Amino acid sequence: MTSDDMTNPPIRYALIGCGGFGRFCLDQYKQMSNLKIVGVFDLDQTLCTKTAIEHQITAYTDIDQLLKSDEIDLVHIATPPFAHTNIAIQALNNGKHVLCEKPLTLTLDEAQCMIELARSQKRVLAANLIMRYDPLSQKVKQLIDSNILGQPLHGFFENYAADEPLPPTHWFWKPELSGGIFIEHGVHFFDLYRYWLGDFKISSAQHTARPNQLTDDGRPIMDQVNCTAIVRDYIPVNFYHGFTQPHRLDRQEMRIVFERGSIRLFEWVPTSYELDCILSKHDFEQVQTILQPQSFEITENYSQTDREFHSYNRDYLIDGRYRITGDVQMPKTDLYGHMVRALLDDQITFIHNPNHQRLLTEDNGFTSLQAAVHATELASQLGSPFK
């Protein structure tokens, strides 16, 4: 417990939406000394009551009663995306801070309205974009900012996701409910690469429909999307999402290519990495300090006459080629829990101390949605099967 925890009373929290992720968050948040879990609401009152009994908290039967309660400081909206806006606006108008599952909402106009309301009410409105709170993501950010590997030149994210829990009846496939893959899912990774590399613009996008399969209301199942973003006017970053795989083959890879190497991270919440690079001994030691790797291998040693090289119109001296690997040293579920708690703890610290510099602000919820909306619009311009 910190001195701030002793000075400030716990933030009183209520969950709206008792699905699998909402219940996971309850398990994580009950570990936080600066948070008091007060109650839950879900349209499925049986599930709501069961969740409340498990956590010994109040099961609300009326969402308006929850939102107006003087016993609640912060509301966590863990519903499908189409429901976010109205709940968030009601919560903010009742003086509540809001933690909202991604995406913040489905349109930029709604997002702007929500953020302006939060600022006028002096309340937090945070999208639950947890990727910045991954310890490996933060190490990659340090590595990029250090310039040890030179300038970033190219990035990509490939998401080969499981579709087993997504039957044709699922709201995920209906853009008026989910926004589509870029908006419902892609915002996480737009935000992560913006954290790593800076602002970008979407330059092109595509989507494809699953052959010979339709949703329950007769519309195409848009299960693969791809787009390219341009960072700093010259760094292309490619984002691919395909919800086409069995659960056992669900896999993700992130990569950034630099002047003197490339780093790869694995799984959608990065749990491990591999760095292949050519460096001087001094720069290698700096990389070790940043990454704290579990292992490394010197794959090539360069003699004095082979140390010089020229690339990207620059001259360098190097001592070797290195393969560096590491992981987060914890089970994936524990990592996920750490990230969920770290994001909320960051927001709570800001609630108590407005001078605190948050890693994630309201603007990040907007800019990630902005990229997703633009990608969706560009993909649709090529000929949308929804028309």
C-alpha positions as CSV (number, residue, x, y, z in Angstrom):
1,M,0.0,0.0,0.0
2,T,1.4,3.4,-1.0
3,S,1.1,6.7,1.0
4,D,-1.5,7.8,-1.6
5,D,-3.6,4.7,-0.9
6,M,-3.6,5.7,2.8
7,T,-4.5,9.3,2.1
8,N,-7.2,8.9,-0.5
9,P,-10.3,6.7,-0.1
10,P,-10.7,3.8,-2.5
11,I,-12.5,4.6,-5.7
12,R,-16.0,2.9,-5.6
13,Y,-16.4,0.8,-8.8
14,A,-19.4,-0.8,-10.5
15,L,-19.4,-3.1,-13.5
16,I,-22.0,-3.0,-16.3
17,G,-21.8,-6.2,-18.3
18,C,-21.1,-9.5,-16.6
19,G,-19.7,-11.3,-19.6
20,G,-16.4,-13.3,-19.5
21,F,-14.1,-10.3,-19.7
22,G,-16.1,-8.3,-17.2
23,R,-15.9,-11.1,-14.7
24,F,-12.2,-11.5,-15.4
25,C,-11.8,-7.8,-14.5
26,L,-13.6,-8.2,-11.3
27,D,-11.2,-11.0,-10.2
28,Q,-8.3,-8.6,-11.0
29,Y,-9.7,-5.5,-9.5
30,K,-10.5,-7.0,-6.2
31,Q,-6.7,-7.2,-5.7
32,M,-6.4,-3.4,-5.8
33,S,-6.2,-1.6,-2.5
34,N,-7.3,1.7,-4.1
35,L,-10.5,0.3,-5.5
36,K,-13.7,-0.9,-3.8
37,I,-16.0,-3.1,-5.9
38,V,-19.6,-2.0,-5.1
39,G,-22.0,-3.6,-7.6
40,V,-22.8,-5.0,-11.0
41,F,-25.6,-4.8,-13.6
42,D,-26.4,-7.1,-16.6
43,L,-29.5,-7.5,-18.7
44,D,-29.2,-11.2,-17.8
45,Q,-30.3,-10.9,-14.3
46,T,-29.5,-14.5,-13.5
47,L,-25.9,-13.9,-14.5
48,C,-25.9,-10.6,-12.7
49,T,-27.1,-12.1,-9.4
50,K,-24.7,-15.0,-9.7
51,T,-21.8,-12.6,-10.2
52,A,-22.9,-10.4,-7.3
53,I,-23.1,-13.4,-5.0
54,E,-19.6,-14.6,-6.0
55,H,-18.1,-11.2,-5.2
56,Q,-20.4,-10.3,-2.3
57,I,-21.5,-7.1,-3.9
58,T,-24.8,-5.5,-5.0
59,A,-26.7,-6.9,-8.0
60,Y,-28.5,-3.9,-9.6
61,T,-31.8,-4.7,-11.3
62,D,-32.1,-1.2,-12.8
63,I,-29.1,0.4,-14.7
64,D,-30.5,3.9,-14.0
65,Q,-30.4,3.2,-10.3
66,L,-26.7,2.2,-10.6
67,L,-25.8,5.2,-12.7
68,K,-27.5,7.6,-10.2
69,S,-26.1,6.0,-7.1
70,D,-24.1,8.2,-4.7
71,E,-22.2,5.1,-3.6
72,I,-20.4,4.7,-7.0
73,D,-17.5,6.8,-8.3
74,L,-16.5,4.9,-11.4
75,V,-18.5,2.8,-13.9
76,H,-16.9,0.2,-16.1
77,I,-18.8,-0.4,-19.3
78,A,-18.1,-4.0,-20.5
79,T,-20.9,-4.3,-23.0
80,P,-20.8,-4.8,-26.8
81,P,-19.7,-1.6,-28.6
82,F,-23.1,-0.4,-29.8
83,A,-24.2,0.2,-26.2
84,H,-21.2,2.2,-25.0
85,T,-22.3,5.7,-26.0
86,N,-25.6,6.0,-24.2
87,I,-24.4,4.4,-21.0
88,A,-21.2,6.5,-20.9
89,I,-23.2,9.8,-21.4
90,Q,-25.6,8.9,-18.6
91,A,-22.7,8.0,-16.3
92,L,-20.8,11.2,-17.0
93,N,-24.0,13.3,-16.6
94,N,-24.4,11.6,-13.2
95,G,-20.8,12.6,-12.2
96,K,-19.2,9.2,-12.7
97,H,-15.8,8.5,-14.1
98,V,-16.0,6.0,-16.9
99,L,-13.8,3.0,-17.9
100,C,-15.1,1.8,-21.3
101,E,-14.1,-1.3,-23.2
102,K,-12.7,-0.7,-26.6
103,P,-13.7,0.8,-28.9
104,L,-14.8,3.9,-27.1
105,T,-17.8,4.0,-29.4
106,L,-18.7,3.4,-33.1
107,T,-18.5,6.9,-34.6
108,L,-16.1,9.8,-34.3
109,D,-18.9,12.3,-33.6
110,E,-20.1,10.2,-30.7
111,A,-16.6,9.9,-29.4
112,Q,-16.0,13.6,-29.6
113,C,-19.3,14.3,-27.8
114,M,-18.3,11.8,-25.0
115,I,-14.9,13.3,-24.5
116,E,-16.1,16.9,-24.5
117,L,-18.7,15.9,-21.8
118,A,-16.1,14.1,-19.7
119,R,-13.8,17.2,-19.8
120,S,-16.7,19.5,-19.0
121,Q,-17.6,17.3,-16.0
122,K,-13.9,16.9,-15.0
123,R,-14.2,13.2,-15.2
124,V,-12.1,10.4,-16.6
125,L,-13.3,8.7,-19.8
126,A,-10.7,5.9,-20.5
127,A,-11.0,3.3,-23.3
128,N,-9.5,0.0,-21.9
129,L,-6.6,0.0,-24.4
130,I,-4.3,-2.1,-22.3
131,M,-1.4,-2.7,-24.8
132,R,0.7,0.2,-23.5
133,Y,0.8,-1.5,-20.1
134,D,2.5,-4.7,-21.3
135,P,6.1,-4.7,-19.9
136,L,7.4,-6.0,-23.3
137,S,5.6,-3.2,-25.1
138,Q,7.2,-0.7,-22.8
139,K,10.7,-2.2,-23.4
140,V,10.2,-2.0,-27.2
141,K,9.2,1.7,-26.7
142,Q,12.5,2.3,-24.9
143,L,14.4,0.4,-27.6
144,I,12.9,2.6,-30.3
145,D,13.5,5.8,-28.5
146,S,17.1,4.9,-27.8
147,N,17.9,4.8,-31.5
148,I,20.4,2.0,-30.8
149,L,19.1,0.0,-33.8
150,G,18.7,3.1,-36.0
151,Q,15.5,4.4,-37.5
152,P,12.4,2.2,-37.7
153,L,11.8,1.5,-41.4
154,H,8.8,-0.9,-41.4
155,G,6.3,-2.5,-39.1
156,F,3.6,-5.0,-39.3
157,F,1.0,-6.8,-37.2
158,E,-0.5,-10.1,-38.2
159,N,-3.5,-11.5,-36.3
160,Y,-4.6,-15.0,-37.2
161,A,-7.5,-15.2,-34.8
162,A,-9.8,-18.0,-33.8
163,D,-13.4,-17.8,-35.0
164,E,-14.7,-20.8,-33.0
165,P,-16.6,-18.6,-30.5
166,L,-18.1,-16.4,-33.3
167,P,-21.0,-18.2,-35.0
168,P,-22.9,-16.4,-37.8
169,T,-25.4,-15.2,-35.3
170,H,-22.8,-13.3,-33.2
171,W,-23.0,-9.5,-33.0
172,F,-19.3,-9.3,-33.9
173,W,-20.2,-9.8,-37.6
174,K,-22.8,-7.0,-37.7
175,P,-21.1,-3.6,-38.3
176,E,-23.9,-1.6,-36.7
177,L,-23.3,-3.5,-33.5
178,S,-19.5,-4.0,-33.5
179,G,-18.2,-1.5,-36.1
180,G,-16.4,-4.3,-37.9
181,I,-13.0,-5.8,-37.3
182,F,-11.0,-2.6,-37.6
183,I,-13.1,-0.8,-35.0
184,E,-14.0,-3.7,-32.6
185,H,-10.6,-5.3,-32.5
186,G,-8.0,-3.2,-34.5
187,V,-8.1,-0.2,-32.2
188,H,-5.8,-2.1,-29.7
189,F,-3.0,-2.3,-32.3
190,F,-3.5,1.1,-33.9
191,D,-3.0,2.5,-30.4
192,L,0.1,0.3,-29.7
193,Y,1.9,1.2,-32.8
194,R,1.1,4.9,-32.3
195,Y,2.6,4.5,-28.8
196,W,5.7,3.0,-30.3
197,L,6.2,5.1,-33.4
198,G,4.0,8.2,-33.2
199,D,1.1,9.6,-35.2
200,F,0.2,8.0,-38.5
201,K,-2.3,8.1,-41.3
202,I,-4.1,5.2,-42.9
203,S,-3.2,5.2,-46.6
204,S,-5.0,2.1,-47.9
205,A,-7.3,-0.7,-46.6
206,Q,-9.1,-3.8,-47.9
207,H,-11.7,-6.3,-46.5
208,T,-12.9,-9.6,-47.8
209,A,-16.0,-11.7,-47.3
210,R,-16.0,-15.4,-46.4
211,P,-17.0,-17.4,-49.5
212,N,-20.5,-19.0,-49.4
213,Q,-21.3,-18.1,-45.8
214,L,-23.7,-15.4,-44.5
215,T,-24.8,-14.1,-41.2
216,D,-28.1,-15.1,-39.7
217,D,-29.7,-12.1,-41.4
218,G,-28.2,-12.8,-44.8
219,R,-25.2,-10.5,-44.9
220,P,-21.6,-11.3,-45.8
221,I,-19.2,-12.4,-43.0
222,M,-16.3,-9.9,-43.4
223,D,-13.6,-12.0,-41.7
224,Q,-10.4,-10.6,-43.1
225,V,-9.2,-7.0,-43.2
226,N,-5.9,-5.4,-44.0
227,C,-4.6,-1.8,-44.0
228,T,-1.4,0.2,-44.3
229,A,-0.5,3.2,-42.1
230,I,2.2,5.7,-42.9
231,V,4.2,6.9,-39.9
232,R,6.4,10.1,-40.0
233,D,5.6,10.3,-43.8
234,Y,7.9,7.4,-44.7
235,I,7.4,4.3,-42.4
236,P,4.8,1.9,-43.7
237,V,3.1,-0.3,-41.1
238,N,0.8,-3.1,-42.2
239,F,-2.1,-4.4,-40.1
240,Y,-3.8,-7.7,-40.9
241,H,-6.7,-9.3,-39.0
242,G,-8.3,-12.6,-40.0
243,F,-10.8,-14.3,-37.9
244,T,-10.5,-17.7,-39.7
245,Q,-8.6,-20.1,-37.4
246,P,-9.3,-22.9,-35.0
247,H,-8.5,-22.0,-31.4
248,R,-5.4,-24.2,-31.4
249,L,-3.9,-22.2,-34.3
250,D,-4.8,-18.7,-32.9
251,R,-1.5,-16.7,-33.2
252,Q,-0.2,-13.2,-33.6
253,E,3.1,-11.6,-34.6
254,M,4.3,-8.0,-34.4
255,R,7.5,-6.9,-36.1
256,I,9.5,-3.7,-36.4
257,V,12.4,-3.5,-38.9
258,F,15.2,-1.0,-38.1
259,E,18.3,0.0,-39.9
260,R,20.4,-2.5,-37.9
261,G,18.0,-5.3,-37.0
262,S,14.4,-6.3,-36.4
263,I,12.4,-7.3,-33.4
264,R,9.5,-9.7,-33.4
265,L,6.9,-10.1,-30.6
266,F,4.5,-13.0,-30.3
267,E,0.8,-13.3,-29.2
268,W,-1.8,-10.5,-29.2
269,V,-0.8,-9.6,-25.7
270,P,3.0,-9.9,-26.4
271,T,4.5,-12.5,-24.1
272,S,7.9,-13.1,-25.8
273,Y,10.3,-11.6,-28.3
274,E,13.2,-12.3,-30.6
275,L,15.7,-9.6,-31.7
276,D,18.1,-10.2,-34.6
277,C,20.6,-7.3,-35.0
278,I,24.1,-6.2,-35.8
279,L,25.7,-4.0,-33.2
280,S,28.9,-2.8,-31.6
281,K,29.7,-4.4,-28.2
282,H,28.8,-1.1,-26.5
283,D,25.4,-1.0,-28.2
284,F,24.8,-4.6,-27.5
285,E,25.3,-3.9,-23.8
286,Q,22.8,-1.1,-24.0
287,V,20.2,-3.4,-25.6
288,Q,20.8,-5.9,-22.8
289,T,20.1,-3.2,-20.3
290,I,16.8,-2.3,-21.9
291,L,15.5,-5.7,-22.7
292,Q,16.9,-7.8,-19.8
293,P,16.9,-10.9,-22.0
294,Q,16.7,-14.5,-20.9
295,S,19.2,-15.5,-23.5
296,F,21.4,-14.3,-26.4
297,E,23.5,-15.8,-29.0
298,I,26.4,-14.3,-31.0
299,T,25.7,-15.7,-34.5
300,E,28.6,-13.9,-36.2
301,N,31.8,-12.2,-34.9
302,Y,33.3,-9.6,-37.2
303,S,37.0,-9.2,-37.5
304,Q,38.6,-5.7,-37.5
305,T,38.6,-5.6,-41.3
306,D,34.9,-6.6,-41.4
307,R,33.6,-4.2,-38.8
308,E,32.8,-1.3,-41.2
309,F,29.5,-1.3,-43.2
310,H,27.5,1.2,-45.1
311,S,23.7,1.1,-45.3
312,Y,20.8,3.7,-45.5
313,N,23.5,6.2,-46.5
314,R,25.3,5.8,-43.1
315,D,28.6,4.4,-42.0
316,Y,28.8,2.1,-39.0
317,L,31.3,0.0,-36.9
318,I,29.9,-3.3,-35.6
319,D,31.4,-6.2,-33.7
320,G,28.8,-8.9,-34.2
321,R,25.4,-10.2,-35.1
322,Y,23.2,-11.1,-32.1
323,R,20.1,-13.1,-31.6
324,I,18.4,-12.0,-28.4
325,T,15.3,-13.6,-26.9
326,G,13.2,-13.1,-23.8
327,D,9.7,-13.3,-22.4
328,V,7.6,-11.8,-19.6
329,Q,8.4,-14.5,-17.1
330,M,4.8,-15.0,-16.1
331,P,1.8,-17.0,-17.3
332,K,-0.3,-15.2,-20.0
333,T,-3.3,-14.9,-17.8
334,D,-1.2,-13.2,-15.1
335,L,0.2,-10.8,-17.7
336,Y,-3.3,-9.9,-18.9
337,G,-4.3,-9.3,-15.3
338,H,-1.3,-7.1,-14.7
339,M,-2.1,-4.9,-17.7
340,V,-5.8,-4.6,-16.8
341,R,-4.9,-3.5,-13.2
342,A,-2.1,-1.2,-14.4
343,L,-4.4,0.7,-16.7
344,L,-7.0,1.3,-14.1
345,D,-4.4,2.1,-11.4
346,D,-3.1,4.8,-13.8
347,Q,-6.5,6.4,-14.1
348,I,-7.2,6.2,-10.4
349,T,-3.9,8.0,-9.7
350,F,-4.9,10.7,-12.1
351,I,-8.4,11.0,-10.4
352,H,-6.6,11.7,-7.1
353,N,-3.8,13.8,-8.6
354,P,-4.7,15.7,-11.9
355,N,-1.0,16.5,-12.3
356,H,-0.2,12.8,-12.9
357,Q,0.8,12.1,-16.5
358,R,-1.2,9.1,-17.6
359,L,0.1,6.6,-20.1
360,L,-3.4,6.5,-21.7
361,T,-5.7,9.5,-22.0
362,E,-9.0,10.3,-23.6
363,D,-7.2,11.3,-26.7
364,N,-5.9,7.8,-27.2
365,G,-9.4,6.4,-27.2
366,F,-10.3,8.9,-30.0
367,T,-7.2,8.5,-32.2
368,S,-7.4,4.7,-32.2
369,L,-11.0,4.9,-33.2
370,Q,-10.1,7.6,-35.8
371,A,-7.7,5.2,-37.5
372,A,-10.1,2.4,-37.4
373,V,-13.0,4.4,-38.9
374,H,-10.7,5.7,-41.7
375,A,-9.5,2.1,-42.5
376,T,-13.1,0.9,-42.5
377,E,-14.2,3.7,-44.8
378,L,-11.3,3.1,-47.2
379,A,-12.0,-0.6,-47.4
380,S,-15.7,0.1,-48.1
381,Q,-14.8,2.5,-51.0
382,L,-13.3,-0.5,-52.9
383,G,-16.8,-2.0,-53.1
384,S,-18.7,-2.9,-49.9
385,P,-20.9,-6.0,-49.9
386,F,-23.1,-4.1,-47.3
387,K,-24.4,-1.9,-50.1
